Amino acid sequence: MQGKTVLVTGATNGIGKVAALELARLGAQVIVVGRNAEKTRATVDEIQSATQNPNVKSALADLSLMSSTRALADQIKRDYNRIDVLLNNAGGIFYERQVTSEGLEMTFALNHMSYFLLTHLLMDMLKASAPARVVNVSSNAHQLARKFNIDDLQSERGYSGFAAYGQSKLANVLFSNELARRLKPHNIVSNALHPGAVATGFGTGQKGGGGWFAGTITNLILRFGLSPEQGAKTSLHLATSPQVEGVTGKYFSNSRETAPSAAARDEAMQRRLWEASEHIATPALA
Ligand SMILES: NC(=O)c1ccc[n+]([C@@H]2O[C@H](COP(=O)([O-])OP(=O)(O)OC[C@H]3O[C@@H](n4cnc5c(N)ncnc54)[C@H](OP(=O)(O)O)[C@@H]3O)[C@@H](O)[C@H]2O)c1
């Protein structure tokens, strides 16, 4: 990865942090995107000292906010001249419905809109760096959603943390596939993945705690789940491996291509989500 620049969102914890560390170990210039200045600085220091790679940089954004995502993209365009790999990884589950200051439901805003908007805003850089890769961390939880709820993107008609999470992870695959189609002529690939059930900060520290069911699942994953090192493997495979050069519009688990749900393969829905997201993101795209 020498000479390549990789941007990793959610790189201050869990899967993203390990991915950033391993990419730095492979010699890439790594932009660690975090939301907390102190934690992000500590992560950069930790990765630099573990890898002896001085080209580990930081950038800050609250990715649940389009304005902040936009400011991040502006900074990246100012400070760097290429992005070879964009690893869209930041995400979370929210057991109580929350609405961002921009009026979007939090799960949708963070898990889907940040992937959509950041990729959109960095598109010219990706094109100029081609062959480039976009890697979208989804989840097999996308299968919780039998169909994509295009008419209720903000979960206004009823909310459950798991349902909203499943929808957002389905959105990741729908987005990844539509992006793949649109970027094919530009020699940029886009793939989505399931990292496994991984013992990270995921699902912890949430308002409301999610009740006994969510608590039990989180505890089981923390106890028996994969390590973050194992969980980062598929992201790293898609970000770096020559084996997947030119592979696009696919879904991976365990570093192997596998079929996502039928709902995720619905091309008409992929287009509709793209158009709806573009509409929602209009103020930030202007
Ligand atoms: N863990 C699993 O079992 C599992 C399974 C399937 C899919 N996934 C997916 O894997 C991805 C990474 O999750 P993880 O398990 O590594 O979780 P994690 O340990 O909770 O890490 C999440 C990362 O996202 C960042 N983040 C959260 N909210 C943010 C915001 N508003 N703005 C900017 N950054 C924000 C966090 O920052 P802080 O460090 O500041 O908290 C952290 O760096 C997610 O997309 C998740 O859906 C996880």
The ligand as an SDF file (V2000), in Angstrom:
LIG
                    3D

 48 52  0  0  0  0  0  0  0  0999 V2000
  -19.3270   -5.2940   15.7730 N   0  0  0  0  0  0  0  0  0  0  0  0
  -20.1070   -6.0890   15.0340 C   0  0  0  0  0  0  0  0  0  0  0  0
  -20.4710   -7.2140   15.4380 O   0  0  0  0  0  0  0  0  0  0  0  0
  -20.5630   -5.6430   13.6780 C   0  0  0  0  0  0  0  0  0  0  0  0
  -21.2810   -6.5670   12.8880 C   0  0  0  0  0  0  0  0  0  0  0  0
  -21.6950   -6.1740   11.6360 C   0  0  0  0  0  0  0  0  0  0  0  0
  -21.3880   -4.9040   11.1600 C   0  0  0  0  0  0  0  0  0  0  0  0
  -20.7030   -4.0300   11.9400 N   0  0  0  0  0  0  0  0  0  0  0  0
  -20.4100   -2.6860   11.3900 C   0  0  0  0  0  0  0  0  0  0  0  0
  -19.0460   -2.4140   11.5580 O   0  0  0  0  0  0  0  0  0  0  0  0
  -18.8340   -1.0020   11.5730 C   0  0  0  0  0  0  0  0  0  0  0  0
  -17.8670   -0.6430   12.6850 C   0  0  0  0  0  0  0  0  0  0  0  0
  -18.4630   -0.9940   13.9190 O   0  0  0  0  0  0  0  0  0  0  0  0
  -17.6320   -1.5060   15.1800 P   0  0  0  0  0  0  0  0  0  0  0  0
  -18.1810   -2.8280   15.5330 O   0  0  0  0  0  0  0  0  0  0  0  0
  -16.1730   -1.3610   14.9890 O   0  0  0  0  0  0  0  0  0  0  0  0
  -18.1990   -0.4710   16.2780 O   0  0  0  0  0  0  0  0  0  0  0  0
  -17.4860    0.5310   17.3010 P   0  0  0  0  0  0  0  0  0  0  0  0
  -16.3940   -0.1600   18.0410 O   0  0  0  0  0  0  0  0  0  0  0  0
  -18.6180    1.1030   18.0870 O   0  0  0  0  0  0  0  0  0  0  0  0
  -16.8390    1.6510   16.3680 O   0  0  0  0  0  0  0  0  0  0  0  0
  -17.6430    2.5720   15.6990 C   0  0  0  0  0  0  0  0  0  0  0  0
  -16.7880    3.6950   15.1720 C   0  0  0  0  0  0  0  0  0  0  0  0
  -17.6600    4.6810   14.5590 O   0  0  0  0  0  0  0  0  0  0  0  0
  -17.4040    5.9440   15.1590 C   0  0  0  0  0  0  0  0  0  0  0  0
  -18.5920    6.7840   15.1970 N   0  0  0  0  0  0  0  0  0  0  0  0
  -19.7680    6.5320   15.8400 C   0  0  0  0  0  0  0  0  0  0  0  0
  -20.6020    7.5580   15.7000 N   0  0  0  0  0  0  0  0  0  0  0  0
  -19.9620    8.4930   14.9620 C   0  0  0  0  0  0  0  0  0  0  0  0
  -20.2880    9.7820   14.4990 C   0  0  0  0  0  0  0  0  0  0  0  0
  -21.4660   10.3560   14.7870 N   0  0  0  0  0  0  0  0  0  0  0  0
  -19.3850   10.4670   13.7730 N   0  0  0  0  0  0  0  0  0  0  0  0
  -18.1760    9.9300   13.4880 C   0  0  0  0  0  0  0  0  0  0  0  0
  -17.8020    8.7110   13.8980 N   0  0  0  0  0  0  0  0  0  0  0  0
  -18.6770    8.0090   14.6370 C   0  0  0  0  0  0  0  0  0  0  0  0
  -16.9300    5.6100   16.5680 C   0  0  0  0  0  0  0  0  0  0  0  0
  -16.2570    6.7120   17.1380 O   0  0  0  0  0  0  0  0  0  0  0  0
  -15.8750    6.7300   18.7350 P   0  0  0  0  0  0  0  0  0  0  0  0
  -14.5990    5.9580   18.8300 O   0  0  0  0  0  0  0  0  0  0  0  0
  -15.7240    8.1780   19.0300 O   0  0  0  0  0  0  0  0  0  0  0  0
  -17.0120    6.0770   19.4630 O   0  0  0  0  0  0  0  0  0  0  0  0
  -16.0230    4.4310   16.2660 C   0  0  0  0  0  0  0  0  0  0  0  0
  -14.7850    4.8520   15.7670 O   0  0  0  0  0  0  0  0  0  0  0  0
  -20.2210   -0.3750   11.6920 C   0  0  0  0  0  0  0  0  0  0  0  0
  -20.6190    0.1170   10.4290 O   0  0  0  0  0  0  0  0  0  0  0  0
  -21.1190   -1.5490   12.0910 C   0  0  0  0  0  0  0  0  0  0  0  0
  -22.4470   -1.3940   11.6290 O   0  0  0  0  0  0  0  0  0  0  0  0
  -20.2830   -4.3600   13.1950 C   0  0  0  0  0  0  0  0  0  0  0  0
  1  2  1  0
  2  3  2  0
  2  4  1  0
  4  5  1  0
  4 48  2  0
  5  6  2  0
  6  7  1  0
  7  8  2  0
  8  9  1  0
  8 48  1  0
  9 10  1  0
  9 46  1  0
 10 11  1  0
 11 12  1  0
 11 44  1  0
 12 13  1  0
 13 14  1  0
 14 15  2  0
 14 16  1  0
 14 17  1  0
 17 18  1  0
 18 19  2  0
 18 20  1  0
 18 21  1  0
 21 22  1  0
 22 23  1  0
 23 24  1  0
 23 42  1  0
 24 25  1  0
 25 26  1  0
 25 36  1  0
 26 27  1  0
 26 35  1  0
 27 28  2  0
 28 29  1  0
 29 30  1  0
 29 35  2  0
 30 31  1  0
 30 32  2  0
 32 33  1  0
 33 34  2  0
 34 35  1  0
 36 37  1  0
 36 42  1  0
 37 38  1  0
 38 39  2  0
 38 40  1  0
 38 41  1  0
 42 43  1  0
 44 45  1  0
 44 46  1  0
 46 47  1  0
M  CHG  2   8   1  16  -1
M  END
$$$$
